[in-house]
Amino acid sequence: MLQELQDVINDISAEVGVPTSLTDTRLNSIVFGPHEDTGIDSVRRQALLLRSTPEWVREWFGRYGIDKAVGPVRIPADPERGLASRVVVPARYASTTCGYICLLDVHHELDETRLSTVVDAAQELGRVLYLDQQARYSDADLLADLVRGSAAVRGKAAARLSEQGRFPVGWPITVLFLRPLGGATSGMDALEHWLWRDHGALPRGALRCLDPEGAVILAPVPPTAVPAHAQRIVDHLLAGNHDLPELIVGIGDAQSDLHDAHLSYEHAHLAARAAMVWPETGPVCSWDRLGALRVLIGTPGHVLRYLMDPRVALLIEGQPSHAGLIDTLETYLDSGCDNQATAARLHVHRGTVYYRLEKAAALCGMDLSDGLDRLALHLGIKLLRLLESKAD
């Protein structure tokens, strides 16, 4: 699909003789025509590098009604912000605007005759974009049904995907859950734009959809794949994508049957949640490596507050007047009770660590040389982080 779009844009660039690009409806770049570097403005240069468009550009273009336009729209320059004048031609199909052809018109040379070629091409581009969007929506709906639907809905989605031959017979599947750190709206917008690109790193047949908190990718796993196969997919996906928001990624357990994809989704979602609560498990967190934390992250919220050892609660009560005790304890336990490593991670002297540990032990009445006491402390602090995250 991209090559087809690229060919049309290349032809337009050659015909009208100005830098030309195709964007989606949010003005984020899809393909660019050839151009001389000296002939473009800073906005296009940024689009080339990041493939995204600043919000102020969308607002500027919106002032001139491109969202409702059915023909070419002239956009005046904004020299103070490095924006040259442009002509924007909507790429429409079935009464739907699917994208825009953006032509730099620095010297105001694009008259009606020269633009007629662009208008004709816009119809073909609109058709290609529209059909691609419909295919995406269909795939996204199938995946959403497969991982979030009722048992009956999941069964129908699995049967349809099997009929389509989307996945090699006998191959397991796994789910990746990508969540913008902090969950900001701007982060979700960038993630949505990125999600629907053609990703060479995704295995053939992979499905994608948006989730209220992020993005879901379902990918087939070769039966002979190494255990780190899903991690490698994530590494390839994120490599060089500087326009993406900061992400955490949850990886679900591979499932041998497509009907069980919802289990991998649930685990991936929980793993991503764990990486938000306990940063030391992320930014890429695999469900099969969470260990004992799986018990905590999977426990219903109304049960959590009853699980904490009451002695840990004494530490919480003393926190205002004993700053750093809980952080020091957590780092110490995370470091395998290695005092030197704890001091290095906290950037304090080892004597400070000893003092804080002794103070914490006296405050809560626990013996740090006792394995069960250390376990109660470690799980209690992890539980505290989880409760704090739910309160935010």
Disulfide bonds with the S-S distance in Angstrom:
none
